[in-house]
Amino acid sequence: MDRQNGSSGIDLPERLISLCRCAMLRPICMRRLIHSVQHMPLSSLIAGGELIRAAGGDGVELGTSRSRHLVFLPGFLTPAGAYRELLEPVAHAGTAITVPQLYRPTPSVLRGSFTARDEAIAAALIVGSIAATGPAVFLGGHSRGGQAAWLAAEQLQHEGIRISGLVLIDPVDGGNPRVPERFATARSTDFGFDPLIVGAANAGRCAPEAVNHEWFARAAGSSRHVVIDGMGHGDVLDGIAGYVARRLCRGSSLDPRVARERVAELIEGYVKGASASPDGP
């Protein structure tokens, strides 16, 4: 039996609806949902992207702009809501923002049940569903979310889906933090635009030099690369998540509110500039 997705008007199999419900609780279900949607007919990808966007349950949606849309991926094990104070000023300035919650922080995620590549596939599907409605779409992320955003941008480029820019906030490459090994930035990538790459000068142990923002800037070749003095890796986060990240990562010497203001200004200027130019950033 098929059920119709209300927002898109496309019939979806009952098993996808069930996976969507399951995905709210278990990362393995989200992974199955993503890979099921990935192999759906092209005409159903919009509905599939909307399903993934909704399945996490705790994602953040900011702003109502129909001309610009930023899909921003959280850092590893970080709740989407921890980016509200960073991104609300960008939304108020005229950019709709989606921060999807693609997995729950469970022990299985620590064991690799939901990888950066899984996250990248999901992000690409979400971006594709939004791009089909017409706005200039930007992809971004913080920490591992930056790595996943990079991989998703490569996938979208391969599939011929154009994004208007890439926003990486203190991105971290590599899969195992105990054994830093680059794989997203192991080769150079020309996206056809200059990504915005914001590095934290005092990132501490959460963004080792072997896999930090410098490697993304090198792999991009040409980029808008900004390093903020005194900023720590977790300073862009608010609430309890921000407190925990600053204690865990260490190194920060800048007021987190000041760090968030500076990063928000950079993101706002980047997306506005890219939207105003037909050739991108």
Contacts in CASP RR format, 6 or more apart in sequence:
PFRMAT RR
TARGET T0000
AUTHOR 0000-0000-0000
METHOD contacts of the structure
MODEL  1
MDRQNGSSGIDLPERLISLCRCAMLRPICMRRLIHSVQHMPLSSLIAGGE
LIRAAGGDGVELGTSRSRHLVFLPGFLTPAGAYRELLEPVAHAGTAITVP
QLYRPTPSVLRGSFTARDEAIAAALIVGSIAATGPAVFLGGHSRGGQAAW
LAAEQLQHEGIRISGLVLIDPVDGGNPRVPERFATARSTDFGFDPLIVGA
ANAGRCAPEAVNHEWFARAAGSSRHVVIDGMGHGDVLDGIAGYVARRLCR
GSSLDPRVARERVAELIEGYVKGASASPDGP
1 14 0 8 1.000
2 11 0 8 1.000
2 12 0 8 1.000
2 13 0 8 1.000
2 14 0 8 1.000
3 11 0 8 1.000
3 12 0 8 1.000
3 14 0 8 1.000
3 17 0 8 1.000
4 10 0 8 1.000
4 11 0 8 1.000
4 12 0 8 1.000
5 11 0 8 1.000
5 12 0 8 1.000
5 47 0 8 1.000
5 48 0 8 1.000
5 50 0 8 1.000
5 51 0 8 1.000
7 47 0 8 1.000
7 50 0 8 1.000
8 46 0 8 1.000
8 47 0 8 1.000
8 50 0 8 1.000
9 47 0 8 1.000
10 43 0 8 1.000
10 44 0 8 1.000
10 46 0 8 1.000
10 47 0 8 1.000
12 44 0 8 1.000
12 47 0 8 1.000
12 48 0 8 1.000
12 51 0 8 1.000
15 36 0 8 1.000
16 33 0 8 1.000
16 36 0 8 1.000
16 37 0 8 1.000
16 48 0 8 1.000
16 51 0 8 1.000
19 29 0 8 1.000
19 32 0 8 1.000
19 33 0 8 1.000
19 36 0 8 1.000
19 55 0 8 1.000
20 33 0 8 1.000
20 51 0 8 1.000
20 54 0 8 1.000
20 55 0 8 1.000
22 29 0 8 1.000
22 33 0 8 1.000
23 29 0 8 1.000
23 30 0 8 1.000
23 33 0 8 1.000
23 55 0 8 1.000
23 56 0 8 1.000
24 55 0 8 1.000
24 56 0 8 1.000
24 57 0 8 1.000
25 104 0 8 1.000
26 104 0 8 1.000
26 106 0 8 1.000
26 108 0 8 1.000
27 103 0 8 1.000
27 104 0 8 1.000
27 106 0 8 1.000
27 108 0 8 1.000
27 109 0 8 1.000
27 113 0 8 1.000
27 114 0 8 1.000
28 108 0 8 1.000
28 113 0 8 1.000
28 114 0 8 1.000
30 52 0 8 1.000
30 55 0 8 1.000
30 56 0 8 1.000
30 102 0 8 1.000
30 103 0 8 1.000
30 114 0 8 1.000
30 118 0 8 1.000
30 122 0 8 1.000
31 113 0 8 1.000
31 114 0 8 1.000
31 118 0 8 1.000
33 51 0 8 1.000
33 52 0 8 1.000
33 55 0 8 1.000
34 52 0 8 1.000
34 118 0 8 1.000
34 121 0 8 1.000
34 122 0 8 1.000
34 125 0 8 1.000
35 121 0 8 1.000
37 45 0 8 1.000
37 48 0 8 1.000
37 49 0 8 1.000
37 51 0 8 1.000
37 52 0 8 1.000
37 125 0 8 1.000
38 121 0 8 1.000
38 125 0 8 1.000
40 48 0 8 1.000
45 125 0 8 1.000
45 128 0 8 1.000
45 129 0 8 1.000
45 132 0 8 1.000
46 128 0 8 1.000
46 129 0 8 1.000
46 132 0 8 1.000
47 129 0 8 1.000
48 125 0 8 1.000
48 129 0 8 1.000
49 125 0 8 1.000
49 126 0 8 1.000
49 128 0 8 1.000
49 129 0 8 1.000
50 129 0 8 1.000
52 100 0 8 1.000
52 102 0 8 1.000
52 122 0 8 1.000
52 125 0 8 1.000
52 126 0 8 1.000
53 98 0 8 1.000
53 100 0 8 1.000
53 126 0 8 1.000
53 129 0 8 1.000
56 100 0 8 1.000
56 101 0 8 1.000
56 102 0 8 1.000
56 103 0 8 1.000
57 101 0 8 1.000
58 79 0 8 1.000
58 80 0 8 1.000
58 81 0 8 1.000
58 101 0 8 1.000
59 80 0 8 1.000
59 81 0 8 1.000
59 98 0 8 1.000
59 99 0 8 1.000
59 100 0 8 1.000
59 101 0 8 1.000
60 80 0 8 1.000
60 81 0 8 1.000
60 83 0 8 1.000
60 84 0 8 1.000
60 87 0 8 1.000
60 97 0 8 1.000
60 98 0 8 1.000
60 99 0 8 1.000
60 101 0 8 1.000
61 96 0 8 1.000
61 97 0 8 1.000
61 98 0 8 1.000
61 99 0 8 1.000
62 84 0 8 1.000
62 87 0 8 1.000
62 88 0 8 1.000
62 90 0 8 1.000
62 91 0 8 1.000
62 96 0 8 1.000
62 97 0 8 1.000
62 99 0 8 1.000
63 91 0 8 1.000
63 92 0 8 1.000
63 94 0 8 1.000
63 95 0 8 1.000
63 96 0 8 1.000
63 97 0 8 1.000
64 96 0 8 1.000
65 91 0 8 1.000
65 94 0 8 1.000
65 95 0 8 1.000
65 96 0 8 1.000
65 135 0 8 1.000
66 96 0 8 1.000
66 133 0 8 1.000
66 134 0 8 1.000
66 135 0 8 1.000
67 94 0 8 1.000
67 135 0 8 1.000
67 136 0 8 1.000
67 275 0 8 1.000
68 94 0 8 1.000
68 95 0 8 1.000
68 96 0 8 1.000
68 135 0 8 1.000
68 136 0 8 1.000
68 138 0 8 1.000
68 164 0 8 1.000
68 271 0 8 1.000
68 272 0 8 1.000
68 275 0 8 1.000
69 95 0 8 1.000
69 96 0 8 1.000
69 97 0 8 1.000
69 98 0 8 1.000
69 130 0 8 1.000
69 135 0 8 1.000
69 136 0 8 1.000
69 137 0 8 1.000
69 138 0 8 1.000
70 87 0 8 1.000
70 90 0 8 1.000
70 95 0 8 1.000
70 96 0 8 1.000
70 97 0 8 1.000
70 98 0 8 1.000
70 137 0 8 1.000
70 138 0 8 1.000
70 139 0 8 1.000
70 140 0 8 1.000
70 167 0 8 1.000
70 267 0 8 1.000
70 271 0 8 1.000
71 97 0 8 1.000
71 98 0 8 1.000
71 100 0 8 1.000
71 123 0 8 1.000
71 126 0 8 1.000
71 127 0 8 1.000
71 130 0 8 1.000
71 137 0 8 1.000
71 138 0 8 1.000
71 139 0 8 1.000
71 140 0 8 1.000
72 83 0 8 1.000
72 87 0 8 1.000
72 97 0 8 1.000
72 98 0 8 1.000
72 99 0 8 1.000
72 140 0 8 1.000
72 141 0 8 1.000
72 142 0 8 1.000
72 149 0 8 1.000
72 167 0 8 1.000
73 99 0 8 1.000
73 100 0 8 1.000
73 102 0 8 1.000
73 119 0 8 1.000
73 123 0 8 1.000
73 139 0 8 1.000
73 140 0 8 1.000
73 141 0 8 1.000
73 142 0 8 1.000
73 145 0 8 1.000
73 146 0 8 1.000
73 148 0 8 1.000
73 149 0 8 1.000
73 152 0 8 1.000
74 80 0 8 1.000
74 82 0 8 1.000
74 83 0 8 1.000
74 99 0 8 1.000
74 101 0 8 1.000
74 141 0 8 1.000
74 142 0 8 1.000
74 143 0 8 1.000
74 145 0 8 1.000
75 141 0 8 1.000
75 142 0 8 1.000
75 143 0 8 1.000
75 144 0 8 1.000
75 145 0 8 1.000
75 146 0 8 1.000
76 143 0 8 1.000
76 144 0 8 1.000
76 145 0 8 1.000
77 105 0 8 1.000
77 109 0 8 1.000
77 110 0 8 1.000
78 142 0 8 1.000
78 143 0 8 1.000
78 237 0 8 1.000
78 241 0 8 1.000
78 245 0 8 1.000
79 101 0 8 1.000
79 105 0 8 1.000
79 241 0 8 1.000
80 99 0 8 1.000
80 100 0 8 1.000
80 101 0 8 1.000
81 99 0 8 1.000
81 241 0 8 1.000
82 237 0 8 1.000
82 238 0 8 1.000
82 239 0 8 1.000
82 241 0 8 1.000
82 242 0 8 1.000
83 99 0 8 1.000
83 142 0 8 1.000
83 236 0 8 1.000
83 237 0 8 1.000
83 238 0 8 1.000
84 238 0 8 1.000
85 238 0 8 1.000
85 257 0 8 1.000
85 260 0 8 1.000
86 236 0 8 1.000
86 237 0 8 1.000
86 238 0 8 1.000
86 260 0 8 1.000
86 263 0 8 1.000
86 264 0 8 1.000
87 97 0 8 1.000
87 99 0 8 1.000
87 264 0 8 1.000
87 267 0 8 1.000
89 261 0 8 1.000
89 264 0 8 1.000
89 265 0 8 1.000
89 268 0 8 1.000
90 97 0 8 1.000
90 264 0 8 1.000
90 267 0 8 1.000
90 268 0 8 1.000
90 271 0 8 1.000
91 97 0 8 1.000
93 268 0 8 1.000
93 272 0 8 1.000
95 138 0 8 1.000
95 268 0 8 1.000
95 271 0 8 1.000
96 135 0 8 1.000
98 126 0 8 1.000
98 130 0 8 1.000
100 122 0 8 1.000
100 123 0 8 1.000
100 126 0 8 1.000
102 114 0 8 1.000
102 118 0 8 1.000
102 119 0 8 1.000
102 122 0 8 1.000
103 109 0 8 1.000
103 114 0 8 1.000
103 119 0 8 1.000
106 113 0 8 1.000
108 114 0 8 1.000
115 175 0 8 1.000
116 144 0 8 1.000
116 145 0 8 1.000
116 147 0 8 1.000
116 148 0 8 1.000
116 151 0 8 1.000
116 174 0 8 1.000
116 175 0 8 1.000
116 184 0 8 1.000
117 148 0 8 1.000
117 151 0 8 1.000
119 144 0 8 1.000
119 145 0 8 1.000
119 148 0 8 1.000
119 152 0 8 1.000
120 148 0 8 1.000
120 149 0 8 1.000
120 150 0 8 1.000
120 151 0 8 1.000
120 152 0 8 1.000
120 155 0 8 1.000
121 152 0 8 1.000
121 155 0 8 1.000
123 139 0 8 1.000
123 148 0 8 1.000
123 149 0 8 1.000
123 152 0 8 1.000
124 152 0 8 1.000
124 155 0 8 1.000
124 156 0 8 1.000
124 159 0 8 1.000
124 161 0 8 1.000
127 137 0 8 1.000
127 139 0 8 1.000
127 152 0 8 1.000
127 156 0 8 1.000
127 161 0 8 1.000
127 163 0 8 1.000
128 137 0 8 1.000
128 156 0 8 1.000
128 161 0 8 1.000
130 137 0 8 1.000
131 137 0 8 1.000
131 161 0 8 1.000
131 162 0 8 1.000
131 163 0 8 1.000
136 164 0 8 1.000
136 271 0 8 1.000
136 274 0 8 1.000
136 275 0 8 1.000
137 163 0 8 1.000
137 164 0 8 1.000
138 163 0 8 1.000
138 164 0 8 1.000
138 165 0 8 1.000
138 166 0 8 1.000
138 167 0 8 1.000
138 271 0 8 1.000
138 274 0 8 1.000
139 149 0 8 1.000
139 152 0 8 1.000
139 153 0 8 1.000
139 156 0 8 1.000
139 163 0 8 1.000
139 165 0 8 1.000
139 166 0 8 1.000
139 167 0 8 1.000
140 146 0 8 1.000
140 149 0 8 1.000
140 166 0 8 1.000
140 167 0 8 1.000
140 168 0 8 1.000
140 169 0 8 1.000
141 148 0 8 1.000
141 149 0 8 1.000
141 167 0 8 1.000
141 168 0 8 1.000
141 169 0 8 1.000
141 171 0 8 1.000
142 169 0 8 1.000
142 170 0 8 1.000
142 171 0 8 1.000
142 236 0 8 1.000
142 237 0 8 1.000
143 169 0 8 1.000
143 170 0 8 1.000
143 171 0 8 1.000
143 172 0 8 1.000
143 206 0 8 1.000
143 207 0 8 1.000
143 233 0 8 1.000
144 172 0 8 1.000
144 175 0 8 1.000
145 171 0 8 1.000
146 168 0 8 1.000
146 169 0 8 1.000
146 171 0 8 1.000
146 172 0 8 1.000
147 171 0 8 1.000
147 172 0 8 1.000
147 173 0 8 1.000
147 174 0 8 1.000
147 184 0 8 1.000
149 166 0 8 1.000
149 167 0 8 1.000
149 168 0 8 1.000
149 171 0 8 1.000
150 166 0 8 1.000
150 168 0 8 1.000
150 171 0 8 1.000
150 184 0 8 1.000
150 185 0 8 1.000
150 189 0 8 1.000
150 216 0 8 1.000
151 184 0 8 1.000
153 163 0 8 1.000
153 165 0 8 1.000
153 166 0 8 1.000
153 189 0 8 1.000
153 191 0 8 1.000
154 189 0 8 1.000
156 162 0 8 1.000
156 163 0 8 1.000
157 191 0 8 1.000
164 193 0 8 1.000
164 271 0 8 1.000
164 274 0 8 1.000
164 275 0 8 1.000
164 280 0 8 1.000
164 281 0 8 1.000
165 191 0 8 1.000
165 193 0 8 1.000
165 195 0 8 1.000
165 196 0 8 1.000
165 270 0 8 1.000
165 271 0 8 1.000
165 274 0 8 1.000
165 280 0 8 1.000
165 281 0 8 1.000
166 191 0 8 1.000
166 193 0 8 1.000
166 195 0 8 1.000
166 196 0 8 1.000
167 195 0 8 1.000
167 196 0 8 1.000
167 198 0 8 1.000
167 267 0 8 1.000
167 270 0 8 1.000
167 271 0 8 1.000
168 195 0 8 1.000
168 196 0 8 1.000
168 197 0 8 1.000
168 198 0 8 1.000
168 213 0 8 1.000
168 216 0 8 1.000
169 198 0 8 1.000
169 199 0 8 1.000
169 236 0 8 1.000
169 263 0 8 1.000
170 198 0 8 1.000
170 199 0 8 1.000
170 200 0 8 1.000
170 203 0 8 1.000
170 207 0 8 1.000
170 212 0 8 1.000
170 213 0 8 1.000
170 231 0 8 1.000
170 232 0 8 1.000
170 233 0 8 1.000
170 234 0 8 1.000
170 236 0 8 1.000
171 197 0 8 1.000
171 212 0 8 1.000
171 213 0 8 1.000
171 216 0 8 1.000
172 206 0 8 1.000
172 207 0 8 1.000
172 208 0 8 1.000
172 211 0 8 1.000
172 212 0 8 1.000
173 182 0 8 1.000
173 183 0 8 1.000
173 184 0 8 1.000
173 185 0 8 1.000
173 211 0 8 1.000
173 212 0 8 1.000
173 215 0 8 1.000
173 216 0 8 1.000
174 180 0 8 1.000
174 181 0 8 1.000
174 182 0 8 1.000
174 183 0 8 1.000
174 184 0 8 1.000
174 211 0 8 1.000
175 181 0 8 1.000
175 183 0 8 1.000
177 206 0 8 1.000
177 208 0 8 1.000
180 208 0 8 1.000
180 210 0 8 1.000
180 211 0 8 1.000
181 211 0 8 1.000
182 210 0 8 1.000
182 211 0 8 1.000
182 215 0 8 1.000
184 216 0 8 1.000
184 219 0 8 1.000
185 215 0 8 1.000
185 216 0 8 1.000
185 218 0 8 1.000
185 219 0 8 1.000
186 219 0 8 1.000
187 219 0 8 1.000
188 218 0 8 1.000
188 219 0 8 1.000
188 220 0 8 1.000
188 221 0 8 1.000
189 219 0 8 1.000
189 220 0 8 1.000
190 221 0 8 1.000
191 220 0 8 1.000
193 274 0 8 1.000
193 279 0 8 1.000
193 280 0 8 1.000
193 281 0 8 1.000
194 220 0 8 1.000
194 222 0 8 1.000
194 223 0 8 1.000
194 224 0 8 1.000
194 281 0 8 1.000
195 216 0 8 1.000
195 220 0 8 1.000
195 223 0 8 1.000
195 224 0 8 1.000
195 281 0 8 1.000
196 223 0 8 1.000
196 224 0 8 1.000
196 226 0 8 1.000
196 266 0 8 1.000
196 267 0 8 1.000
196 270 0 8 1.000
196 281 0 8 1.000
197 213 0 8 1.000
197 216 0 8 1.000
197 217 0 8 1.000
197 220 0 8 1.000
197 223 0 8 1.000
197 224 0 8 1.000
197 225 0 8 1.000
197 226 0 8 1.000
198 213 0 8 1.000
198 226 0 8 1.000
198 227 0 8 1.000
198 228 0 8 1.000
198 263 0 8 1.000
198 266 0 8 1.000
199 212 0 8 1.000
199 213 0 8 1.000
199 225 0 8 1.000
199 226 0 8 1.000
199 227 0 8 1.000
199 228 0 8 1.000
199 231 0 8 1.000
200 207 0 8 1.000
200 213 0 8 1.000
200 227 0 8 1.000
200 228 0 8 1.000
200 230 0 8 1.000
200 231 0 8 1.000
200 232 0 8 1.000
200 233 0 8 1.000
200 234 0 8 1.000
200 235 0 8 1.000
200 252 0 8 1.000
200 259 0 8 1.000
201 227 0 8 1.000
201 228 0 8 1.000
201 229 0 8 1.000
201 230 0 8 1.000
201 231 0 8 1.000
201 232 0 8 1.000
202 230 0 8 1.000
202 231 0 8 1.000
202 232 0 8 1.000
202 251 0 8 1.000
202 252 0 8 1.000
202 253 0 8 1.000
202 254 0 8 1.000
203 212 0 8 1.000
203 231 0 8 1.000
203 232 0 8 1.000
203 233 0 8 1.000
203 249 0 8 1.000
203 251 0 8 1.000
204 232 0 8 1.000
204 233 0 8 1.000
204 249 0 8 1.000
204 250 0 8 1.000
204 251 0 8 1.000
205 248 0 8 1.000
205 249 0 8 1.000
205 250 0 8 1.000
206 233 0 8 1.000
206 234 0 8 1.000
206 245 0 8 1.000
206 248 0 8 1.000
206 249 0 8 1.000
207 213 0 8 1.000
207 233 0 8 1.000
207 249 0 8 1.000
213 225 0 8 1.000
213 227 0 8 1.000
216 223 0 8 1.000
217 223 0 8 1.000
217 225 0 8 1.000
224 270 0 8 1.000
224 281 0 8 1.000
226 266 0 8 1.000
228 254 0 8 1.000
228 259 0 8 1.000
228 262 0 8 1.000
228 263 0 8 1.000
229 254 0 8 1.000
230 252 0 8 1.000
230 253 0 8 1.000
230 254 0 8 1.000
230 259 0 8 1.000
231 252 0 8 1.000
231 254 0 8 1.000
231 259 0 8 1.000
231 262 0 8 1.000
231 263 0 8 1.000
232 246 0 8 1.000
232 249 0 8 1.000
232 251 0 8 1.000
232 252 0 8 1.000
232 253 0 8 1.000
232 254 0 8 1.000
232 259 0 8 1.000
233 245 0 8 1.000
233 249 0 8 1.000
233 252 0 8 1.000
234 242 0 8 1.000
234 245 0 8 1.000
234 246 0 8 1.000
234 249 0 8 1.000
234 252 0 8 1.000
234 256 0 8 1.000
235 242 0 8 1.000
235 246 0 8 1.000
235 252 0 8 1.000
235 254 0 8 1.000
235 256 0 8 1.000
235 259 0 8 1.000
235 260 0 8 1.000
236 256 0 8 1.000
236 259 0 8 1.000
236 260 0 8 1.000
236 263 0 8 1.000
237 245 0 8 1.000
237 256 0 8 1.000
238 256 0 8 1.000
238 260 0 8 1.000
242 256 0 8 1.000
246 252 0 8 1.000
246 256 0 8 1.000
252 259 0 8 1.000
270 281 0 8 1.000
273 280 0 8 1.000
273 281 0 8 1.000
274 280 0 8 1.000
274 281 0 8 1.000
END
